[in-house]
Amino acid sequence: MKYSAGMVSQVFAFTEARKTAELMAAGMSKAEIRDKVLSENLFSLRNETRLRRTFHYVYNRLHSLPEAAIAFFVKADSESAKLLTLISIMHTDRMFFEFVYEVYRGKIILGEKTIEDRDMNVFFDDKAAQSQEVAGWSEAGAAKLKQCYLKNLADAGLLESTRSRNIRHVLMDYRMEELLENNGMHVYICAVKGV
């Protein structure tokens, strides 16, 4: 998976993911779900292009998860479902996964309470040194991406807010942890639990 700045045009989309997962769990195909989303405007978006784009990335995130995760997602409480949404984003965006694993997880392991600007800058500088793709991003683009990363963490409940950036320790439902473990996704457990 290559590094990508595509997240700047994507949102956390928890409600949209929940609706899409319900249709996936009901056995509908991607085409059937897309048609339903578009014809009924299930995501309540005014612009059809944005509706199509949102469906595409929400579906791809969910589709990247094990089938059992979709069934769990539909029945899970909001906190667990938001955490699974975050994991689906990490599973489809390499750099965001590395950010959560290296920065968020690293902070928990060290017992630090907040994510600072310098933490984000060091992370992005390291990635720019490792990747010509990242090195080519504009400063404004990188700044926007940093905000997206923080917003995703806050939306999933791993940060109190994007303003304070105070780290919250999450409790993972044992059934979700078992599901991820059984599907070779132990590294995602480590990333969000800080172990």
Number of C-alpha atoms within 10 A of each C-alpha: 8 8 14 15 18 9 18 16 12 14 15 21 18 19 15 17 27 22 15 26 24 17 20 21 17 10 11 15 12 17 9 13 21 21 13 15 20 18 10 10 16 17 19 11 13 9 9 12 11 14 18 18 13 20 23 13 18 24 20 16 20 25 17 14 20 15 13 13 22 23 15 18 23 19 12 18 11 15 16 20 23 25 24 26 26 26 25 23 24 20 20 18 19 14 21 23 22 16 21 24 22 15 20 24 19 16 18 19 12 9 11 12 15 17 18 12 11 9 16 18 14 12 16 20 14 13 18 15 11 11 13 11 14 19 16 11 14 10 10 9 12 18 15 15 20 19 14 21 21 20 20 22 25 20 22 23 19 24 24 17 16 17 10 11 19 17 21 17 15 16 11 16 14 9 11 20 14 14 17 21 14 11 13 10 17 14 14 22 18 13 22 23 19 21 12
